[in-house]
Amino acid sequence: IFGKTDFALVWANGESESSKARRLLDGNNRGRKPDFRVLSKIDDINREFLFGEIKPPHHKNPINKSVIKLAEFMKGSLDFIINSCGYIVGLETYGILIY
């Protein structure tokens, strides 16, 4: 989808890297999967920096659950990158809720 090789779009076909790392530390059996995520190369390794959730307008669960889920992905991604690569000035993660 992107014209550059530095970015990759991944649809909901796998567990988020940050969710997997948290799951292993917490001893949970299941990780979480965003509807989509965008990866960027940091030190020649693809790292998650954008997460997206898509909900239909008639969705019964409150939007707050999706916002919390996005916040957990974003925090987990920051923690994962900092633990793997060290602190990087200007490091940011993003969440998109499409409703």
C-alpha positions in Angstrom: 0.0 0.0 0.0 2.9 2.3 0.7 5.3 3.4 -2.1 8.3 2.9 0.3 9.9 -0.3 1.6 10.2 1.3 5.0 6.5 0.7 5.8 4.3 -2.3 5.7 0.6 -2.7 6.3 -0.5 -5.9 8.1 -4.2 -6.8 8.3 -5.7 -8.8 11.2 -4.0 -12.1 10.5 -1.7 -12.2 13.4 -1.0 -11.2 17.0 0.7 -7.9 17.6 4.4 -8.2 18.5 3.9 -6.1 21.6 0.9 -8.1 22.7 2.9 -11.3 22.3 5.7 -9.9 24.5 3.2 -8.8 27.2 1.4 -12.2 27.0 4.6 -14.1 27.6 5.6 -11.9 30.6 2.1 -12.0 32.1 1.5 -15.7 31.5 -1.7 -15.2 29.5 -2.7 -17.8 26.9 -4.1 -15.4 24.3 -2.7 -12.2 22.7 -4.6 -9.4 21.1 -4.9 -8.7 17.4 -5.6 -5.2 16.1 -7.7 -5.0 12.9 -4.6 -3.6 11.2 -1.2 -2.3 12.1 1.6 -0.5 10.2 5.2 -1.4 10.6 8.3 0.8 10.1 11.9 -0.3 9.9 14.0 0.6 13.0 17.5 -0.7 12.9 16.5 -2.9 9.9 13.7 -4.6 12.0 10.0 -4.0 11.3 8.4 -2.4 14.4 4.8 -1.6 15.0 4.0 2.1 15.3 0.3 2.4 14.2 -2.7 0.3 15.2 -6.2 0.5 13.9 -9.6 -0.8 15.0 -12.6 -0.8 12.6 -16.1 -0.9 14.1 -19.4 -0.8 12.2 -21.8 2.1 13.2 -24.3 -0.4 14.7 -21.6 -2.0 16.9 -23.1 -2.9 20.3 -19.9 -2.7 22.5 -19.0 0.8 23.7 -16.4 2.7 21.8 -14.4 3.1 25.0 -13.4 -0.6 24.8 -11.8 0.0 21.4 -10.1 3.1 22.6 -8.6 1.2 25.6 -7.5 -1.6 23.3 -5.7 0.9 21.0 -4.1 2.5 24.1 -2.8 -0.9 25.2 -1.4 -1.7 21.8 0.3 1.8 21.7 1.8 1.5 25.1 2.9 -2.1 24.5 4.6 -1.1 21.3 6.5 1.8 23.0 7.6 -0.6 25.8 8.7 -3.3 23.3 10.7 -0.9 21.1 12.4 0.7 24.1 13.3 -2.7 25.6 14.6 -3.9 22.2 16.3 -0.9 20.8 16.7 1.5 23.7 15.2 5.0 23.9 14.8 6.7 20.6 14.2 10.5 20.5 10.9 11.3 18.9 9.5 7.8 19.2 5.7 7.9 18.8 2.9 5.4 18.3 -0.6 6.0 17.0 -4.0 4.5 17.2 -6.8 4.9 14.7 -10.5 4.1 15.5 -12.7 3.9 12.4 -16.3 4.0 13.3 
